[in-house]
Amino acid sequence: MQDHTGCFISFFSDTEPLLGPDTSAEEQLLRRQGTGPMAWNETGGFFSSDDDVPAPDIQVHAALGIVRDEGLAAPHEPGMSFGPYVARPASRGSVRLRHSHPYAKPRIFHNYLADPDDRRRLREGVRLCMRIAREQRLASLLRSDLRGAADAGLAPASDSDQDIDDFIRTQSFSFYHPSGTCMLGKVVDHELRVHGLENIRVADTSIMPTLVTGNTNAPAIMIGERAASFIRMSAG
């Protein structure tokens, strides 16, 4: 079990939010005219936690609104958020059977940030986002500085290792890229067929031996298209 784990730091602003909990009108505007607040693009980038790493190992997202409850809460308050995650995690979890009954839920053990190197990388990612938030051109648009954000529980109390680690411990969550539990070669063969079973294939990111550095949407589509190709060839 591999996943991208990270957290967000958030800052209040005086700019009214573009979107509220009900986005039906904005969605209609997007469909009819291709414009409006639903047409905005999220900003992000890849960074290296250390000069010695061979490739970027931190992905940072920037989003409008205050991120609470793992990004699942409606953004009622105007603001801006920055979210780093560990792009190439060393920590590994597992998915195991809980019971022989086919409808029993599996036992999922995420084991996020168990490897100390993952914690170090995420710490540097949070520190980078705090440095970005201090940039004068951005700070002038925000109502709260790092101290105000920390008082609201939205940022670390300081950029010390201890304060950042305390924040990470309570605020980290999955960025929803679970992978690796039906690994290619061990669980499925080169045509994604499950070893030892007939007519069963796996076509999602669980077949990845190693989690990709960035988002998994495009790789998941590619895996599905490849599985469809294998099925068509076997049917012919």
Number of C-alpha atoms within 10 A of each C-alpha: 22 25 29 28 25 29 29 28 26 29 29 21 20 12 13 12 17 15 17 15 9 9 13 10 10 18 16 14 16 15 12 9 8 12 14 16 15 17 13 10 9 9 11 14 12 17 17 17 20 13 8 7 9 8 14 17 22 27 23 22 17 19 17 20 25 24 25 17 9 14 15 8 11 15 18 14 18 20 23 23 21 26 21 31 29 30 26 22 26 17 20 17 16 13 14 11 12 12 11 7 8 9 7 10 11 12 12 13 12 18 14 22 26 14 13 11 14 22 22 15 24 29 25 22 26 28 20 18 21 20 12 14 22 13 10 10 10 11 16 13 15 18 15 19 19 22 15 15 18 18 13 14 16 22 28 26 18 15 18 11 14 13 15 20 18 12 23 21 13 10 19 19 20 16 18 11 17 19 21 22 20 21 20 20 16 12 18 20 15 9 16 23 20 20 13 8 9 8 7 12 18 20 21 21 25 21 23 20 17 18 23 18 17 19 15 18 11 10 15 17 14 15 18 16 13 15 19 13 13 16 15 10 9 8 7 5
